[in-house]
Amino acid sequence: MFPSNATDFHPSSFLLLGVPGLEEMHVWIGFPFCSVYFIALVGNNTILFVIKNEQSLHQPMFYFLAMLACIDLGLSTSTIPKMLGIFWFNLREISFGGCVTQMFFIHIFTAMETVVLVAMAFDRYVAICNPLRYSLILTNRTIGFILIVVFGVNFVLVIPLVFLTLRLPFCGHHTIPHTYCEHMGIARLACANINVNIIFGLILISMVFVDVLLIVISYVRILQAVFCLPSREARRKALNTCGSHICVILVFFTPALFSFMTHRFGRNVPIYIHILLANLYVVVPPALNPVIYGVRTKQIREKVSSIFLRKG
């Protein structure tokens, strides 16, 4: 039997502890997080501004980059401001509705990012392996369909997490040893069976592994095509076009992999290591992605330079 009191079933608020074990360093931890957020805001807005205002960048590759920039802005904004409130002002309380809302946005933005990375891998695959049909395959209609998949399908997949969380009673448990609200962190506080939550969470994780597999298959085919090119210069140019995307993939999936491995198998790893690793894959990619593309992509680099030189 669940308690009849609604505040026992769903607490009015949760308490986010930040990084347990490093409470005395919270103020100092906040500075790199603030710096990363500033870079993410400036970098991604610059990418969006350049792509919007430069007609020559109205191409599939840059449309996908604009999607990635929008997702990164959403992911960083849904997490870092609350983290800074915890680190600097001890604002650890978050309403139940606010916590569930943050959980939804974190999971949908991370899911959307993996799908966009798959789309970008497909873009590079077509550009290198089938260049003559590139404009026929990646039409505006195709990009529109990918956009629907990125936003619509991921919404349908992630929204059940909200209802699976709302069905749980919490019986007065309201302390989350984390800097943000995520599905299993909330579910573990429940005083009820959470097997359905665990199974659905594993299904979503398995879909991420499918995305990784699709990216790997794309790049295996790309490498096969590249090493069949006749000249070294052609091979170098082809690999260079993929370099930025490979860096972004590594930036996103490497901390996520380490976080997943320590969470599942690192029983003796201190909790603050778990929390810091979990923060890396929602905080670092939004800041590094625009830097990587700004430095490594010639068209972006030239357009940004021309804008600043014009203003100077």
N, C-alpha and C positions, 0 to 999 in steps of 0.2 A: 504494500500500500504506500502511495506517495503522500507526503504531508499536504494537508489541505491549504496551508498558507502559501500564497503565490510567491512570497519573498523567499520561502524555503525551497520551493521548486526551482525558481529562477532568482538568483540573488540580484539586488538592485545594481550592484557593481562588482567588478573584480579588482584585485590588487596585483599590479605587475611589479615584480621585484627588481627588474633590470638585469644585472649580471651578478647572481648570488656568489659570494666569496670575494668579489672585487668592489664592494660597496664604497670603500674608502677612496677608490680610484675613479668613481663615477664622473666626477667633475672633469678629470683629465681625459677620460674615454670620450666624453662629449665633443672635444675639440676636433679630433680626426673625423668623427661622424658628421659634424657640422661642415667641415671642409669638403668632405665627399659629397654632401648634399648640395653645397654651393656649386661644385664642379658639375654635378648632374643637371642642375637647373640651367646653368649658363650653357653648358655643352649641348644638351638636347634641344634647348630652345634655339640655339644658333643653327644646329642642323636643320630644324624645321623651317626656320626663317630663310636659310639659303636655298633649300629645296623648293619652297613655295615661290620664291621670287626669281629663281633662275630657270628660264624656260628649257635650257639645255639639259637640266637635271630631271625633267619630267619623263622618266624612264622607269621600267619595272624595278630595277635594282634599287633606285632611290625612293620609290614608293614604299618598298619593303623597309628601307632604312628609316623612313618617316614613321611607319607603323611602330618600328622598334623604339624610336625616340619617344613616341607618345606613351607606349607601355612603360618605358623606363621612368618617365616623369610620374606616371600613376603609381608605380611600385615604390619609388623612393618617397613620394609625398604621403603615401598611406602608412609608412613605417617610421621614417626618420624624425619628423616633428614630435611625435609622441615619445620616441627614445630620448630626444634632447630635453623634453619636459621632465622625464624621469631622472636623467643624469644631472641636470643643472638645477631644477626647481623642486625635485622630490615629488612631482605630480604623478604618483604611482596609480592613482585610482582611475578606472575607466568604467563607464556604465556597461551594463550587460548588453544592451543594444549596440553600443559603440564597439564593444569587443567583437561581437558577432559580425558587424559590418566590416571591421578591419580584417577579420579572418577571411571574409568573402573576397575582399579586394586583393589581399595578398595572394590567395590561391588562384584567383582568376587571372591576375597579371602575370604570375609565374607560368601558368598554363599557356597563356597567350604568347608569352615570349618563346617558349619551346616550339610552338607551331610556326611562328614567324621565322625562327632559325631554320626550320625544315623548309619553309617556302624559299628562303634565301639560298639554301643549298640546292634546291631544285632550279632556281634561277641561274646559278653558276653552272650547274650540270647542262642545262639547255644551251647556255651561252658558249660553252666550250665543246660540248659533244655534238651539238646540233645547231651551229651558229646560223646557218642559212634559213632555218625555220623558226628562229628566235622570236621574230616579230609576229609570226603566225600563231605560235603557241602561247606566248605571254601577251595576250591582248588585254584590253581594258575589261572585257567580260571575264577573262580568267582571273585577273587581279581582283575584280569585284567578288568573284566566287571565293577566292582565298580570304578576302576580308570578312565575308560572311562566316567562313569556317573559323577564323581567328576569334571573332567576337561572339557570334551566335552559338556555335557548337560548344565552345568553352563555357559560355554562360549556362547552357543546358546541363553540362557535365558537373559544374561547380556548385550550382544553386542547391542541389540535394544536401550538400554539407550544412547549409543553413538550417534546413528542416530536421536533419539528423541531430544537430546540436540543440535545436529548440525543444525536441521531444525529451531531452534528458533532465532529470531532477538533480539538484546539486546539494541539497541537505546542509546548507550553510558553508560548504567549501568554496572559497572564493580567492585563494592566493595562487597566482601563476608565476613560477620561477623563470620568467622570461622578460624580454624587452618588448614583445608584441604578442598579439593573440593569434594562435594558429590552431587548426582543427583538433589535433590529438592533444595539444596542451590543454585545451578546454575540456575535451571529452574525458580525460583522465581524472578530472575533478568530480565527475558524476558519481552518484551513489546508485548506479544501475548498470546493467549489462551493456557494454559498449562494443560487442562483437560486430554488429552491423557497421558501426563507424570504422572499425579497424579494417574490415573487409572492403568497404567502399574506398577507404584511403589507399589500400593496397592496389585496388583496381586503377585508381588515378595515377599512382606511381608507375604501374606497369605500362600505362599509356605513354608516360614520359620516356620509358625505355624503348617503346616502339618508335617514338620520335627520334631518339638517339640512333636507333638502328637504321632508320630512313636516311639520316644525315650521313652515317658511315657508308651506306650503300652508294649514296650520291657521290661521295668523295672517292670511293674505290673506282667507280666508273670514270670520274673526272681524271684521276691519276693514270688510269689505263689509257685514256684518250691523249693526255698530255705527253706521256712518254712515247707515244706513236708519232708525235709531230716531228717533222724532218730536221728543223734547225734548233740549236740551243737557245737562240734569242726568242723564238716562238714559244719554246717551253718555259723560259723565264717569265715572259709576259703573261702567259696563261696561269702560271702558279702565283704570280704577283696579284692577279685579279681575285684570287681566292684567299690571299693572306689575311686580309682584314677580317673576313668572315670566320676563318679558322681561329683567329685570336679571340674573337667575340664568343665563339662556341666554348673555347677553353676557359675563358673568364667566367662564363655562366655555369658550366657543368662541373668544373673542377671543385670549387667550394661546396657545391650542392652534393657532389659525390662524397667528399670528405665528411660533410655534415651527416649524410645518410649512414655512412659506414660507422662513424663514432656513435651515432644514436642507436644503431642496431646491435653493434658488437663491442663497443667500447665501454664495458661495464665499469672498468676501473678508471676511466678518464674523468677528471674533475668536471663538475657541472658547468663551471664557467667556460671551459673549452667547448663544450657542447653549444652553449649559448653564443659564444663569439663566432663559431663556425656557422651556426644558423643565421647569424646576422650578415656574414660575408656575402652570401649569395643573394640577399635582397638589397644590400647596400652598395657593394662594389661594382657589379655590372652596369647599373645605370650611370655611374660616373665614368667608367672606363670605356664603354661602348662609343660615345661620341668622340673621345680622345683618340681611340684606335682608328675610327673611320676618318676623323679629321686629319690625322697624320699620314695614314697609309693610302687614302683614296685621293688620287691626283685632282679629280674634278672638284671635290669638296675643299681640298686644301687651297687650290687656286682661287675658288670663288670667295672663300673666307678672307684670304689675303687681299684680294681686290677690293672687298668691302671696307676693310680696315685702312687700306692705303688711300681709298677714295675719301674716307672720313678724315684721314690725317692730312 
